[in-house]
């Protein structure tokens, strides 16, 4: 990818459409460094995300299936302290948990 790409972790469901993920990756100029299949609770997904953010030095977490309502859970704050959170419907920049920016 281009020199201005950012390292990204993808959390996806088994039934995720690869095209949806690819569109987000291209739109936000991301370089996927790790993908985790997480058919689990939202709280466990956050723990998985934080672990892999640290292991892979990622700057962005992509969760295409996460809804606006789902991402308002306080446990997602842990992700946004460390990285931007990209969903199909919004981007929450690092440190702005309560204010989606795009």
CNS distance restraints for C-alpha pairs under 8 A (distance, minus, plus):
assign (resid   1 and name CA) (resid   5 and name CA) 6.32 0.50 0.50
assign (resid   1 and name CA) (resid  29 and name CA) 7.66 0.50 0.50
assign (resid   1 and name CA) (resid  30 and name CA) 7.73 0.50 0.50
assign (resid   1 and name CA) (resid  31 and name CA) 6.51 0.50 0.50
assign (resid   2 and name CA) (resid  29 and name CA) 7.62 0.50 0.50
assign (resid   4 and name CA) (resid  29 and name CA) 7.37 0.50 0.50
assign (resid   5 and name CA) (resid  29 and name CA) 4.92 0.50 0.50
assign (resid   5 and name CA) (resid  30 and name CA) 4.99 0.50 0.50
assign (resid   5 and name CA) (resid  31 and name CA) 5.89 0.50 0.50
assign (resid   6 and name CA) (resid  29 and name CA) 6.64 0.50 0.50
assign (resid   6 and name CA) (resid  30 and name CA) 4.86 0.50 0.50
assign (resid   6 and name CA) (resid  31 and name CA) 5.69 0.50 0.50
assign (resid   6 and name CA) (resid  58 and name CA) 7.57 0.50 0.50
assign (resid   6 and name CA) (resid  59 and name CA) 6.27 0.50 0.50
assign (resid   6 and name CA) (resid  60 and name CA) 7.14 0.50 0.50
assign (resid   7 and name CA) (resid  30 and name CA) 5.99 0.50 0.50
assign (resid   7 and name CA) (resid  31 and name CA) 4.90 0.50 0.50
assign (resid   7 and name CA) (resid  32 and name CA) 5.95 0.50 0.50
assign (resid   7 and name CA) (resid  33 and name CA) 6.13 0.50 0.50
assign (resid   7 and name CA) (resid  57 and name CA) 7.34 0.50 0.50
assign (resid   7 and name CA) (resid  58 and name CA) 4.68 0.50 0.50
assign (resid   7 and name CA) (resid  59 and name CA) 5.40 0.50 0.50
assign (resid   7 and name CA) (resid  60 and name CA) 6.39 0.50 0.50
assign (resid   8 and name CA) (resid  30 and name CA) 5.95 0.50 0.50
assign (resid   8 and name CA) (resid  31 and name CA) 5.70 0.50 0.50
assign (resid   8 and name CA) (resid  32 and name CA) 4.63 0.50 0.50
assign (resid   8 and name CA) (resid  33 and name CA) 5.77 0.50 0.50
assign (resid   8 and name CA) (resid  34 and name CA) 7.13 0.50 0.50
assign (resid   8 and name CA) (resid  58 and name CA) 5.12 0.50 0.50
assign (resid   8 and name CA) (resid  59 and name CA) 5.89 0.50 0.50
assign (resid   8 and name CA) (resid  60 and name CA) 4.58 0.50 0.50
assign (resid   8 and name CA) (resid  61 and name CA) 5.65 0.50 0.50
assign (resid   8 and name CA) (resid  62 and name CA) 6.94 0.50 0.50
assign (resid   9 and name CA) (resid  32 and name CA) 5.84 0.50 0.50
assign (resid   9 and name CA) (resid  33 and name CA) 5.99 0.50 0.50
assign (resid   9 and name CA) (resid  34 and name CA) 5.06 0.50 0.50
assign (resid   9 and name CA) (resid  35 and name CA) 5.82 0.50 0.50
assign (resid   9 and name CA) (resid  36 and name CA) 7.80 0.50 0.50
assign (resid   9 and name CA) (resid  49 and name CA) 7.52 0.50 0.50
assign (resid   9 and name CA) (resid  52 and name CA) 7.27 0.50 0.50
assign (resid   9 and name CA) (resid  53 and name CA) 6.81 0.50 0.50
assign (resid   9 and name CA) (resid  58 and name CA) 6.26 0.50 0.50
assign (resid   9 and name CA) (resid  59 and name CA) 8.00 0.50 0.50
assign (resid   9 and name CA) (resid  60 and name CA) 6.21 0.50 0.50
assign (resid   9 and name CA) (resid  61 and name CA) 4.82 0.50 0.50
assign (resid   9 and name CA) (resid  62 and name CA) 6.11 0.50 0.50
assign (resid  10 and name CA) (resid  32 and name CA) 6.94 0.50 0.50
assign (resid  10 and name CA) (resid  34 and name CA) 6.38 0.50 0.50
assign (resid  10 and name CA) (resid  35 and name CA) 4.61 0.50 0.50
assign (resid  10 and name CA) (resid  36 and name CA) 6.22 0.50 0.50
assign (resid  10 and name CA) (resid  61 and name CA) 5.81 0.50 0.50
assign (resid  10 and name CA) (resid  62 and name CA) 4.66 0.50 0.50
assign (resid  10 and name CA) (resid  63 and name CA) 6.16 0.50 0.50
assign (resid  11 and name CA) (resid  35 and name CA) 5.98 0.50 0.50
assign (resid  11 and name CA) (resid  36 and name CA) 5.00 0.50 0.50
assign (resid  11 and name CA) (resid  37 and name CA) 5.93 0.50 0.50
assign (resid  11 and name CA) (resid  38 and name CA) 6.19 0.50 0.50
assign (resid  11 and name CA) (resid  45 and name CA) 7.68 0.50 0.50
assign (resid  11 and name CA) (resid  49 and name CA) 7.30 0.50 0.50
assign (resid  11 and name CA) (resid  61 and name CA) 7.24 0.50 0.50
assign (resid  11 and name CA) (resid  62 and name CA) 6.11 0.50 0.50
assign (resid  11 and name CA) (resid  63 and name CA) 5.13 0.50 0.50
assign (resid  11 and name CA) (resid  64 and name CA) 7.78 0.50 0.50
assign (resid  12 and name CA) (resid  16 and name CA) 6.12 0.50 0.50
assign (resid  12 and name CA) (resid  35 and name CA) 7.38 0.50 0.50
assign (resid  12 and name CA) (resid  36 and name CA) 6.31 0.50 0.50
assign (resid  12 and name CA) (resid  37 and name CA) 4.97 0.50 0.50
assign (resid  12 and name CA) (resid  38 and name CA) 5.82 0.50 0.50
assign (resid  12 and name CA) (resid  39 and name CA) 7.74 0.50 0.50
assign (resid  12 and name CA) (resid  63 and name CA) 6.14 0.50 0.50
assign (resid  12 and name CA) (resid  64 and name CA) 6.91 0.50 0.50
assign (resid  12 and name CA) (resid  65 and name CA) 7.23 0.50 0.50
assign (resid  13 and name CA) (resid  37 and name CA) 5.39 0.50 0.50
assign (resid  13 and name CA) (resid  38 and name CA) 5.47 0.50 0.50
assign (resid  13 and name CA) (resid  39 and name CA) 5.37 0.50 0.50
assign (resid  13 and name CA) (resid  65 and name CA) 7.62 0.50 0.50
assign (resid  14 and name CA) (resid  37 and name CA) 6.14 0.50 0.50
assign (resid  14 and name CA) (resid  38 and name CA) 7.50 0.50 0.50
assign (resid  14 and name CA) (resid  39 and name CA) 6.79 0.50 0.50
assign (resid  16 and name CA) (resid  20 and name CA) 7.72 0.50 0.50
assign (resid  16 and name CA) (resid  65 and name CA) 7.69 0.50 0.50
assign (resid  17 and name CA) (resid  21 and name CA) 6.89 0.50 0.50
assign (resid  18 and name CA) (resid  22 and name CA) 6.14 0.50 0.50
assign (resid  19 and name CA) (resid  23 and name CA) 6.10 0.50 0.50
assign (resid  20 and name CA) (resid  24 and name CA) 6.47 0.50 0.50
assign (resid  20 and name CA) (resid  64 and name CA) 7.10 0.50 0.50
assign (resid  20 and name CA) (resid  88 and name CA) 7.77 0.50 0.50
assign (resid  21 and name CA) (resid  25 and name CA) 6.18 0.50 0.50
assign (resid  21 and name CA) (resid  62 and name CA) 7.94 0.50 0.50
assign (resid  21 and name CA) (resid  64 and name CA) 6.55 0.50 0.50
assign (resid  22 and name CA) (resid  26 and name CA) 6.13 0.50 0.50
assign (resid  23 and name CA) (resid  27 and name CA) 5.94 0.50 0.50
assign (resid  24 and name CA) (resid  28 and name CA) 6.11 0.50 0.50
assign (resid  24 and name CA) (resid  62 and name CA) 7.89 0.50 0.50
assign (resid  24 and name CA) (resid  64 and name CA) 7.98 0.50 0.50
assign (resid  24 and name CA) (resid  86 and name CA) 7.89 0.50 0.50
assign (resid  24 and name CA) (resid  88 and name CA) 7.32 0.50 0.50
assign (resid  25 and name CA) (resid  29 and name CA) 5.80 0.50 0.50
assign (resid  25 and name CA) (resid  30 and name CA) 4.91 0.50 0.50
assign (resid  25 and name CA) (resid  31 and name CA) 7.19 0.50 0.50
assign (resid  25 and name CA) (resid  32 and name CA) 7.61 0.50 0.50
assign (resid  26 and name CA) (resid  30 and name CA) 6.48 0.50 0.50
assign (resid  33 and name CA) (resid  56 and name CA) 6.80 0.50 0.50
assign (resid  33 and name CA) (resid  58 and name CA) 7.37 0.50 0.50
assign (resid  34 and name CA) (resid  52 and name CA) 7.64 0.50 0.50
assign (resid  34 and name CA) (resid  56 and name CA) 7.35 0.50 0.50
assign (resid  38 and name CA) (resid  45 and name CA) 6.28 0.50 0.50
assign (resid  40 and name CA) (resid  44 and name CA) 6.52 0.50 0.50
assign (resid  40 and name CA) (resid  45 and name CA) 6.52 0.50 0.50
assign (resid  41 and name CA) (resid  45 and name CA) 6.23 0.50 0.50
assign (resid  42 and name CA) (resid  46 and name CA) 6.35 0.50 0.50
assign (resid  42 and name CA) (resid  70 and name CA) 7.86 0.50 0.50
assign (resid  43 and name CA) (resid  47 and name CA) 6.64 0.50 0.50
assign (resid  43 and name CA) (resid  75 and name CA) 6.28 0.50 0.50
assign (resid  43 and name CA) (resid  76 and name CA) 7.90 0.50 0.50
assign (resid  44 and name CA) (resid  48 and name CA) 6.29 0.50 0.50
assign (resid  45 and name CA) (resid  49 and name CA) 6.05 0.50 0.50
assign (resid  46 and name CA) (resid  50 and name CA) 6.13 0.50 0.50
assign (resid  46 and name CA) (resid  75 and name CA) 6.83 0.50 0.50
assign (resid  46 and name CA) (resid  76 and name CA) 6.31 0.50 0.50
assign (resid  46 and name CA) (resid  78 and name CA) 7.43 0.50 0.50
assign (resid  46 and name CA) (resid  79 and name CA) 6.71 0.50 0.50
assign (resid  47 and name CA) (resid  51 and name CA) 6.22 0.50 0.50
assign (resid  48 and name CA) (resid  52 and name CA) 6.30 0.50 0.50
assign (resid  49 and name CA) (resid  53 and name CA) 5.92 0.50 0.50
assign (resid  49 and name CA) (resid  61 and name CA) 7.26 0.50 0.50
assign (resid  49 and name CA) (resid  79 and name CA) 7.04 0.50 0.50
assign (resid  50 and name CA) (resid  54 and name CA) 6.29 0.50 0.50
assign (resid  50 and name CA) (resid  78 and name CA) 7.41 0.50 0.50
assign (resid  50 and name CA) (resid  79 and name CA) 6.16 0.50 0.50
assign (resid  50 and name CA) (resid  82 and name CA) 7.86 0.50 0.50
assign (resid  51 and name CA) (resid  55 and name CA) 6.26 0.50 0.50
assign (resid  52 and name CA) (resid  56 and name CA) 5.77 0.50 0.50
assign (resid  52 and name CA) (resid  57 and name CA) 7.85 0.50 0.50
assign (resid  52 and name CA) (resid  58 and name CA) 7.83 0.50 0.50
assign (resid  53 and name CA) (resid  57 and name CA) 5.51 0.50 0.50
assign (resid  53 and name CA) (resid  58 and name CA) 4.99 0.50 0.50
assign (resid  53 and name CA) (resid  59 and name CA) 7.35 0.50 0.50
assign (resid  53 and name CA) (resid  61 and name CA) 7.78 0.50 0.50
assign (resid  53 and name CA) (resid  82 and name CA) 7.72 0.50 0.50
assign (resid  53 and name CA) (resid  83 and name CA) 7.91 0.50 0.50
assign (resid  54 and name CA) (resid  58 and name CA) 7.06 0.50 0.50
assign (resid  58 and name CA) (resid  83 and name CA) 7.38 0.50 0.50
assign (resid  59 and name CA) (resid  82 and name CA) 7.36 0.50 0.50
assign (resid  59 and name CA) (resid  83 and name CA) 4.88 0.50 0.50
assign (resid  59 and name CA) (resid  84 and name CA) 6.42 0.50 0.50
assign (resid  60 and name CA) (resid  83 and name CA) 5.02 0.50 0.50
assign (resid  60 and name CA) (resid  84 and name CA) 4.64 0.50 0.50
assign (resid  60 and name CA) (resid  85 and name CA) 5.90 0.50 0.50
assign (resid  60 and name CA) (resid  86 and name CA) 7.13 0.50 0.50
assign (resid  61 and name CA) (resid  79 and name CA) 7.74 0.50 0.50
assign (resid  61 and name CA) (resid  83 and name CA) 6.63 0.50 0.50
assign (resid  61 and name CA) (resid  84 and name CA) 6.20 0.50 0.50
assign (resid  61 and name CA) (resid  85 and name CA) 4.97 0.50 0.50
assign (resid  61 and name CA) (resid  86 and name CA) 6.09 0.50 0.50
assign (resid  62 and name CA) (resid  85 and name CA) 6.04 0.50 0.50
assign (resid  62 and name CA) (resid  86 and name CA) 4.68 0.50 0.50
assign (resid  62 and name CA) (resid  87 and name CA) 5.97 0.50 0.50
assign (resid  63 and name CA) (resid  85 and name CA) 7.42 0.50 0.50
assign (resid  63 and name CA) (resid  86 and name CA) 6.14 0.50 0.50
assign (resid  63 and name CA) (resid  87 and name CA) 5.04 0.50 0.50
assign (resid  63 and name CA) (resid  88 and name CA) 7.50 0.50 0.50
assign (resid  64 and name CA) (resid  86 and name CA) 7.19 0.50 0.50
assign (resid  64 and name CA) (resid  87 and name CA) 4.52 0.50 0.50
assign (resid  64 and name CA) (resid  88 and name CA) 4.75 0.50 0.50
assign (resid  65 and name CA) (resid  87 and name CA) 6.73 0.50 0.50
assign (resid  65 and name CA) (resid  88 and name CA) 6.70 0.50 0.50
assign (resid  66 and name CA) (resid  70 and name CA) 5.92 0.50 0.50
assign (resid  66 and name CA) (resid  71 and name CA) 6.27 0.50 0.50
assign (resid  66 and name CA) (resid  87 and name CA) 5.86 0.50 0.50
assign (resid  66 and name CA) (resid  88 and name CA) 7.34 0.50 0.50
assign (resid  67 and name CA) (resid  71 and name CA) 6.14 0.50 0.50
assign (resid  67 and name CA) (resid  87 and name CA) 7.32 0.50 0.50
assign (resid  67 and name CA) (resid  88 and name CA) 7.82 0.50 0.50
assign (resid  67 and name CA) (resid  89 and name CA) 7.23 0.50 0.50
assign (resid  68 and name CA) (resid  72 and name CA) 6.57 0.50 0.50
assign (resid  68 and name CA) (resid  89 and name CA) 7.20 0.50 0.50
assign (resid  68 and name CA) (resid  90 and name CA) 7.62 0.50 0.50
assign (resid  69 and name CA) (resid  73 and name CA) 7.71 0.50 0.50
assign (resid  71 and name CA) (resid  76 and name CA) 6.12 0.50 0.50
assign (resid  72 and name CA) (resid  76 and name CA) 7.01 0.50 0.50
assign (resid  72 and name CA) (resid  98 and name CA) 7.94 0.50 0.50
assign (resid  73 and name CA) (resid  77 and name CA) 7.72 0.50 0.50
assign (resid  74 and name CA) (resid  78 and name CA) 7.95 0.50 0.50
assign (resid  75 and name CA) (resid  79 and name CA) 7.88 0.50 0.50
assign (resid  76 and name CA) (resid  80 and name CA) 6.62 0.50 0.50
assign (resid  76 and name CA) (resid  97 and name CA) 7.96 0.50 0.50
assign (resid  77 and name CA) (resid  81 and name CA) 6.17 0.50 0.50
assign (resid  77 and name CA) (resid  97 and name CA) 5.85 0.50 0.50
assign (resid  78 and name CA) (resid  82 and name CA) 6.92 0.50 0.50
assign (resid  79 and name CA) (resid  83 and name CA) 5.96 0.50 0.50
assign (resid  79 and name CA) (resid  84 and name CA) 7.63 0.50 0.50
assign (resid  79 and name CA) (resid  85 and name CA) 7.19 0.50 0.50
assign (resid  80 and name CA) (resid  84 and name CA) 5.70 0.50 0.50
assign (resid  80 and name CA) (resid  85 and name CA) 6.26 0.50 0.50
assign (resid  80 and name CA) (resid  92 and name CA) 7.12 0.50 0.50
assign (resid  80 and name CA) (resid  93 and name CA) 6.83 0.50 0.50
assign (resid  80 and name CA) (resid  94 and name CA) 4.74 0.50 0.50
assign (resid  80 and name CA) (resid  95 and name CA) 5.68 0.50 0.50
assign (resid  80 and name CA) (resid  96 and name CA) 7.04 0.50 0.50
assign (resid  80 and name CA) (resid  97 and name CA) 5.98 0.50 0.50
assign (resid  81 and name CA) (resid  94 and name CA) 5.67 0.50 0.50
assign (resid  81 and name CA) (resid  95 and name CA) 5.16 0.50 0.50
assign (resid  81 and name CA) (resid  97 and name CA) 7.91 0.50 0.50
assign (resid  82 and name CA) (resid  94 and name CA) 6.31 0.50 0.50
assign (resid  82 and name CA) (resid  95 and name CA) 7.72 0.50 0.50
assign (resid  83 and name CA) (resid  93 and name CA) 7.09 0.50 0.50
assign (resid  83 and name CA) (resid  94 and name CA) 4.82 0.50 0.50
assign (resid  83 and name CA) (resid  95 and name CA) 7.90 0.50 0.50
assign (resid  84 and name CA) (resid  91 and name CA) 7.01 0.50 0.50
assign (resid  84 and name CA) (resid  92 and name CA) 5.68 0.50 0.50
assign (resid  84 and name CA) (resid  93 and name CA) 4.34 0.50 0.50
assign (resid  84 and name CA) (resid  94 and name CA) 4.49 0.50 0.50
assign (resid  85 and name CA) (resid  91 and name CA) 5.67 0.50 0.50
assign (resid  85 and name CA) (resid  92 and name CA) 5.03 0.50 0.50
assign (resid  85 and name CA) (resid  93 and name CA) 6.34 0.50 0.50
assign (resid  85 and name CA) (resid  94 and name CA) 7.34 0.50 0.50
assign (resid  86 and name CA) (resid  90 and name CA) 6.16 0.50 0.50
assign (resid  86 and name CA) (resid  91 and name CA) 4.54 0.50 0.50
assign (resid  86 and name CA) (resid  92 and name CA) 6.49 0.50 0.50
assign (resid  87 and name CA) (resid  91 and name CA) 6.24 0.50 0.50
assign (resid  90 and name CA) (resid 100 and name CA) 6.47 0.50 0.50
assign (resid  90 and name CA) (resid 101 and name CA) 7.33 0.50 0.50
assign (resid  90 and name CA) (resid 102 and name CA) 5.49 0.50 0.50
assign (resid  91 and name CA) (resid 100 and name CA) 5.76 0.50 0.50
assign (resid  91 and name CA) (resid 101 and name CA) 5.87 0.50 0.50
assign (resid  91 and name CA) (resid 102 and name CA) 5.14 0.50 0.50
assign (resid  92 and name CA) (resid  96 and name CA) 6.27 0.50 0.50
assign (resid  92 and name CA) (resid  97 and name CA) 6.20 0.50 0.50
assign (resid  92 and name CA) (resid  99 and name CA) 6.83 0.50 0.50
assign (resid  92 and name CA) (resid 100 and name CA) 4.46 0.50 0.50
assign (resid  92 and name CA) (resid 101 and name CA) 5.75 0.50 0.50
assign (resid  92 and name CA) (resid 102 and name CA) 7.30 0.50 0.50
assign (resid  93 and name CA) (resid  97 and name CA) 7.32 0.50 0.50
assign (resid  93 and name CA) (resid 100 and name CA) 6.99 0.50 0.50
assign (resid  93 and name CA) (resid 101 and name CA) 6.58 0.50 0.50
assign (resid  96 and name CA) (resid 100 and name CA) 6.92 0.50 0.50
